[in-house]
């Protein structure tokens, strides 16, 4: 018997183990990019919010410490969602929709103002020891539920009444309370996320066109009244409405234009000193453009494109349709928010109030984003029980 040689290279390529980050390179890149964006966001949040905090007689680190606490909690949720088999979310689909719907109803009841106060003309936050924004968690609920039901109703998609209408009913239960807060931009995003997931599952494009025709008059009426009409006026003519409804966009463009190629320097931006509204939230992209310039903006865009490309690659290699739809849905969540937030800062679309994922201040959306990334990692990991069964 000849001795076993130990100096021969193995025939198969070495790889990471089948647990943790070992299911391909995509999870590793996704985790590293997430941590980079999160760190970059916290650094810039401090720069954007220090003056605002001081003006409110708070410590200059007030907002960044709160966001950091949310980031720690969000990372714990990311790890938990990563380790939970993604197939387990199917059993949680209906409970999530019902739970989020109940929280949304609490926001609009006239006798719940003690826990759902009106802030800036809207009731969007529940204060139950900590402040939560239920409409953000509606994004998770609608993505999980739509993916679950789309798998079940594959054979009914050719029928409008049996295919799309049941989805519209449940979506409406979530969208109507969000509209009544009022929060049109979030309702739009929640509905669009559900629609894109259903379209990816194979729903007919003609049904979406019919739905668009039905909703167009409602959307037109919503945009023609109140502050939304003023925003559209300001968007249409920044010079005429520079001191009123066009002020936000004008200051945003000034901030971006001031940054040039490499920015005015970290912490040296001027627009955050009371000129640019919500520099730590709605317009943090513009503040980054002022302090980091085109170079910083370019790096930011590359990081988001990395997450989006990796997310869709995970969807492409998902073990089944449910995993594929989950991955598409949560990738769309990040892509839509990042695209619309940057488009607002550049003056391409009217102000929407949507945060920049992993960067803007806002713990509810930060938790939702990290939960979504955890689910993406879970899809990339696959279902360990299923792998063991087929092994």
C-alpha positions, -999 to +999 in steps of 0.1 A: +000+000+000+015+033-011+017+062+014-007+090+010+010+121-005+004+153+013+023+176-011-002+173-039-026+203-044-062+195-040-083+191-072-112+212-059-108+249-052-108+257-015-137+277-003-154+290+028-176+266+049-213+262+041-223+284+070-220+320+078-206+339+048-196+308+030-224+306+003-206+325-024-189+358-024-221+379-025-229+378+012-194+389+021-195+418-002-230+427+010-219+427+047-188+448+040-207+473+019-234+476+045-208+483+072-190+509+051-223+528+043-234+526+079-200+539+092-200+567+065-235+576+075-227+580+112-197+601+105-217+624+082-247+624+105-226+639+132-214+667+109-249+673+097-267+673+130-243+688+156-254+724+149-291+714+149-287+697+182-269+727+198-297+750+185-322+727+203-301+730+235-290+694+232-255+679+232-239+681+197-237+642+196-274+638+205-286+626+171-256+605+161-256+586+195-293+578+190-286+566+155-257+546+167-279+529+193-304+521+165-275+508+144-265+484+171-300+471+175-304+469+137-272+449+134-285+424+160-317+421+140-296+416+108-278+387+124-310+372+137-327+375+103-296+361+086-296+330+108-334+324+105-342+303+074-359+326+049-387+301+044-398+308+080-411+342+069-439+326+050-456+316+083-452+352+096-467+369+065-503+372+077-494+380+114-470+408+101-497+424+080-523+422+108-498+436+134-487+465+112-523+473+102-532+475+139-504+499+146-513+521+116-549+523+129-537+534+163-520+564+146-552+578+131-577+572+159-588+605+174-584+593+210-548+580+207-530+614+205-512+607+238-492+579+221-495+592+185-490+630+187-492+652+157-458+664+146-453+688+117-489+684+107-489+646+106-493+616+129-466+592+119-449+581+151-460+559+180-444+567+213-444+535+233-413+540+254-395+544+221-406+563+190-416+539+161-428+547+126-452+519+117-454+529+081-417+519+077-424+484+090-453+482+066-426+480+039-413+447+054-449+434+059-460+441+023-429+426+008-430+393+028-468+390+024-468+397-013-440+373-019-458+346+001-492+351-017-476+354-051-461+319-048-496+306-038-515+323-066-492+316-095-520+299-115-544+328-110-524+356-124-542+356-157-574+365-139-578+401-127-605+392-101-587+361-087-551+373-094-546+410-087-577+420-068-570+401-036-536+418-034-552+452-039-575+446-010-548+438+015-525+465+001-553+490+006-557+480+042-521+493+047-521+522+023-553+539+034-541+545+070-507+557+057-525+582+034-546+594+063-515+603+085-509+619+059-478+605+042-483+602+004-446+595-004-444+565+019-478+552+007-464+555-029-433+536-020-452+508-001-476+504-030-448+504-055-428+478-036-458+455-036-465+461-073-429+454-083-428+422-063-460+410-079-448+420-114-416+400-108-437+370-098-454+370-132-485+392-129-498+406-162-487+440-173-521+448-186-535+445-151-510+471-139-520+494-167-556+491-158-548+497-121-528+528-131-558+542-150-580+537-119-555+554-095-545+583-118-574+606-109-569+599-071-532+607-074-540+639-094-564+651-067-538+643-040-511+663-057-534+693-065-542+701-029-524+716+001-487+715+006-482+690-022-494+715-047-471+741-033-442+717-035-450+711-072-451+748-078-417+753-062-403+724-081-416+738-114-401+773-108-373+775-082-366+812-089-402+824-085-408+804-053-372+805-040-383+820-007-413+797-002-420+762-016-389+761-037-365+770-009-356+734+000-346+724-036-328+757-041-306+753-010-300+717-019-286+727-053-265+754-038-250+728-014-242+704-042-228+732-064-206+744-036-189+711-032-172+710-066-150+681-073-136+673-038-159+692-015-153+721+009-140+696+036-156+674+062-173+695+088-168+727+067-202+728+050-223+760+055-257+749+044-263+728+075-262+760+096-299+767+093-300+771+055-305+736+042-337+721+059-333+686+074-296+683+065-294+651+087-323+634+071-342+645+040-312+663+024-282+645+038-271+636+003-268+673-005-248+679+026-225+651+017-221+666-018-212+699-003-185+685+021-172+656+000-179+669-035-183+649-066-158+624-054-177+616-022-210+614-041-195+591-066-182+567-039-217+568-023-233+559-056-209+530-062-216+516-027-253+516-033-249+501-068-228+474-052-257+465-028-282+466-056-262+444-080-254+419-052-290+419-041-302+410-076-275+383-080-287+368-047-323+368-062-310+352-094-295+323-075-322+319-049-333+283-042-370+289-050-395+315-061-403+328-026-366+334-019-362+351-053-392+374-046-379+383-011-345+392-025-359+412-053-383+430-029-357+440-004-332+450-030-359+472-046-365+488-011-329+500-010-328+509-046-360+530-046-351+549-015-315+556-026-326+567-061-355+589-050-335+605-022-306+614-045-331+626-073-347+650-048-313+664-038-304+669-075-338+686-082-349+658-106-381+651-086-401+672-060-392+667-023-405+634-010-391+632+025-376+597+019-344+589+038-312+577+023-307+540+034-280+535+061-271+572+060-300+594+069-311+599+105-342+578+114-340+546+135-372+530+122-361+530+086-326+520+097-340+490+115-361+481+084-331+484+061-309+462+082-337+436+086-340+436+048-303+430+044-305+402+070-332+386+049-311+390+018-282+372+035-306+344+046-317+339+010-281+337-001-274+312+027-303+291+016-324+268+038-301+246+058-329+221+065-336+218+028-299+213+020-296+186+046-326+169+032-313+168-003-277+160+008 
